[in-house]
Amino acid sequence: MSTNRIILFGANGQVGQAFCAEQIPADWELRALSRAECDITDHRTVQHYIKEFHPDIVINTAGMTAVDRCETEHDEARHANFDAPANLAAQCAAIDAMLIHLSTDYVFDGNAGNHAYLPDDMMNPINVYGESKMMGEEAVRHSHPFSVILRISSVFSAFGTNLLTKMIQAIETKDELRIVTDQICAPTPAQDVARALVTISTQLLHGKSGGYGIFHLCGAPPVNRLEFAQAMMEAYAPHTTRRPIILPALSSDFPGFAPRPAHSVLNCDKIREIYGIQQRPWREGLDESIQVWLHKRKQVA
Ligand SMILES: NC(=O)c1ccc[n+]([C@@H]2O[C@H](COP(=O)([O-])OP(=O)(O)OC[C@H]3O[C@@H](n4cnc5c(N)ncnc54)[C@H](OP(=O)(O)O)[C@@H]3O)[C@@H](O)[C@H]2O)c1
């Protein structure tokens, strides 16, 4: 049995951790690198790992994801989300390794009414993060034909800082929460992204035809941020006595934050048709993530 070699960048991120927790095929040798082991903006270190390990597939889950920080730290956003993927794509192309790169629904402006964005829809980001991710996508697409760009949205998990872990912290520490109703999103469990990455990689390694290009994956159904907050509170309620009040707000009530798309939902037909990957109700992933979060908390205590 020949071994398939996979490098994953961003191993300490929420998708990276979810990927490492997945059952991977027996014929894979996985090298999962955290930022401490390999900063993707350090092109020489990236080259060192790629040359040394000679992967069949590179999966890039690393990136600067702090949307508000990107507004003021333009250079960092550009280095991590544009220059680094551009370099990765060039290095993968040079050794014929396939590249799977994660991107975001924030490449769209969210002004298309109830339309769920298709992979080929026109990008028009409204914040620096989205712009840097769009440039990263373009660089990957243009320099490497054997690449997959997987756009995902509103990722949550038991790992790191995200919508769910922030909500649990808020429930435990605040009596009143103000959450916006004018942003519609499609929350996506990190473990669904991780499973999709395993499925895509497996099929690419088996010579999948038509498997390259841009794909979308998100959970279902779309909800506004307040509805999602209520769902998180309801799912977490059996594990706490705290019941903060949740009040509706508008994005304009929070000046100083990066603008976010108003209706940010991805159409996932293509990934289902090509790879057989089905959208899942995010509610299922919410319950699973809370169980993982509780388990982690017990281990720390
Ligand atoms: N989170 C979301 O809601 C969301 C939505 C749509 C798309 N995405 C995309 O999905 C991908 C994974 O997101 P995620 O939710 O897993 O994000 P995450 O939890 O923030 O993880 C990103 C990881 O990348 C690492 N990183 C940042 N800069 C790096 C660098 N220069 N070199 C190496 N590693 C670096 C971070 O390290 P540190 O922890 O040390 O900073 C972190 O471990 C990203 O491409 C993101 O743009 C995310």
The ligand as an SDF file (V2000), in Angstrom:
LIG
                    3D

 48 52  0  0  0  0  0  0  0  0999 V2000
  -13.8220   31.3370   11.5000 N   0  0  0  0  0  0  0  0  0  0  0  0
  -14.7360   31.6190   10.5950 C   0  0  0  0  0  0  0  0  0  0  0  0
  -15.8840   31.9900   10.9050 O   0  0  0  0  0  0  0  0  0  0  0  0
  -14.4080   31.4720    9.1360 C   0  0  0  0  0  0  0  0  0  0  0  0
  -15.3990   31.7800    8.2210 C   0  0  0  0  0  0  0  0  0  0  0  0
  -15.1180   31.6630    6.8740 C   0  0  0  0  0  0  0  0  0  0  0  0
  -13.8770   31.2290    6.4510 C   0  0  0  0  0  0  0  0  0  0  0  0
  -12.9200   30.9650    7.3600 N   0  0  0  0  0  0  0  0  0  0  0  0
  -11.5900   30.5640    6.8520 C   0  0  0  0  0  0  0  0  0  0  0  0
  -11.3120   29.2460    7.2670 O   0  0  0  0  0  0  0  0  0  0  0  0
   -9.9250   29.1000    7.5750 C   0  0  0  0  0  0  0  0  0  0  0  0
   -9.7720   28.4900    8.9600 C   0  0  0  0  0  0  0  0  0  0  0  0
  -10.4290   29.3320    9.8840 O   0  0  0  0  0  0  0  0  0  0  0  0
  -10.5270   28.9840   11.4170 P   0  0  0  0  0  0  0  0  0  0  0  0
  -11.9050   29.3030   11.8240 O   0  0  0  0  0  0  0  0  0  0  0  0
   -9.9640   27.6450   11.7120 O   0  0  0  0  0  0  0  0  0  0  0  0
   -9.5840   30.1380   11.9740 O   0  0  0  0  0  0  0  0  0  0  0  0
   -8.7350   30.2110   13.3140 P   0  0  0  0  0  0  0  0  0  0  0  0
   -9.3580   29.3890   14.3710 O   0  0  0  0  0  0  0  0  0  0  0  0
   -8.4920   31.6610   13.5360 O   0  0  0  0  0  0  0  0  0  0  0  0
   -7.3990   29.4980   12.8730 O   0  0  0  0  0  0  0  0  0  0  0  0
   -6.4920   30.0900   12.0120 C   0  0  0  0  0  0  0  0  0  0  0  0
   -5.1340   29.5540   12.3940 C   0  0  0  0  0  0  0  0  0  0  0  0
   -4.1790   30.1430   11.5150 O   0  0  0  0  0  0  0  0  0  0  0  0
   -3.0600   30.4810   12.3010 C   0  0  0  0  0  0  0  0  0  0  0  0
   -2.2800   31.5050   11.6630 N   0  0  0  0  0  0  0  0  0  0  0  0
   -2.5450   32.8330   11.5460 C   0  0  0  0  0  0  0  0  0  0  0  0
   -1.5490   33.4400   10.9030 N   0  0  0  0  0  0  0  0  0  0  0  0
   -0.6410   32.4820   10.6340 C   0  0  0  0  0  0  0  0  0  0  0  0
    0.6080   32.4770   10.0100 C   0  0  0  0  0  0  0  0  0  0  0  0
    1.1490   33.5980    9.5390 N   0  0  0  0  0  0  0  0  0  0  0  0
    1.2840   31.3180    9.9000 N   0  0  0  0  0  0  0  0  0  0  0  0
    0.7600   30.1680   10.3630 C   0  0  0  0  0  0  0  0  0  0  0  0
   -0.4280   30.1020   10.9790 N   0  0  0  0  0  0  0  0  0  0  0  0
   -1.1060   31.2550   11.1100 C   0  0  0  0  0  0  0  0  0  0  0  0
   -3.6170   30.9540   13.6130 C   0  0  0  0  0  0  0  0  0  0  0  0
   -2.6160   30.9090   14.5810 O   0  0  0  0  0  0  0  0  0  0  0  0
   -2.7570   31.7310   15.9420 P   0  0  0  0  0  0  0  0  0  0  0  0
   -3.8070   31.0320   16.7060 O   0  0  0  0  0  0  0  0  0  0  0  0
   -1.4150   31.6710   16.5370 O   0  0  0  0  0  0  0  0  0  0  0  0
   -3.1830   33.1250   15.5440 O   0  0  0  0  0  0  0  0  0  0  0  0
   -4.7070   29.9310   13.8390 C   0  0  0  0  0  0  0  0  0  0  0  0
   -4.2100   28.8080   14.5070 O   0  0  0  0  0  0  0  0  0  0  0  0
   -9.2910   30.4870    7.3910 C   0  0  0  0  0  0  0  0  0  0  0  0
   -8.7440   30.5350    6.0940 O   0  0  0  0  0  0  0  0  0  0  0  0
  -10.4800   31.4260    7.4400 C   0  0  0  0  0  0  0  0  0  0  0  0
  -10.2440   32.5880    6.6600 O   0  0  0  0  0  0  0  0  0  0  0  0
  -13.1620   31.0600    8.6950 C   0  0  0  0  0  0  0  0  0  0  0  0
  1  2  1  0
  2  3  2  0
  2  4  1  0
  4  5  1  0
  4 48  2  0
  5  6  2  0
  6  7  1  0
  7  8  2  0
  8  9  1  0
  8 48  1  0
  9 10  1  0
  9 46  1  0
 10 11  1  0
 11 12  1  0
 11 44  1  0
 12 13  1  0
 13 14  1  0
 14 15  2  0
 14 16  1  0
 14 17  1  0
 17 18  1  0
 18 19  2  0
 18 20  1  0
 18 21  1  0
 21 22  1  0
 22 23  1  0
 23 24  1  0
 23 42  1  0
 24 25  1  0
 25 26  1  0
 25 36  1  0
 26 27  1  0
 26 35  1  0
 27 28  2  0
 28 29  1  0
 29 30  1  0
 29 35  2  0
 30 31  1  0
 30 32  2  0
 32 33  1  0
 33 34  2  0
 34 35  1  0
 36 37  1  0
 36 42  1  0
 37 38  1  0
 38 39  2  0
 38 40  1  0
 38 41  1  0
 42 43  1  0
 44 45  1  0
 44 46  1  0
 46 47  1  0
M  CHG  2   8   1  16  -1
M  END
$$$$
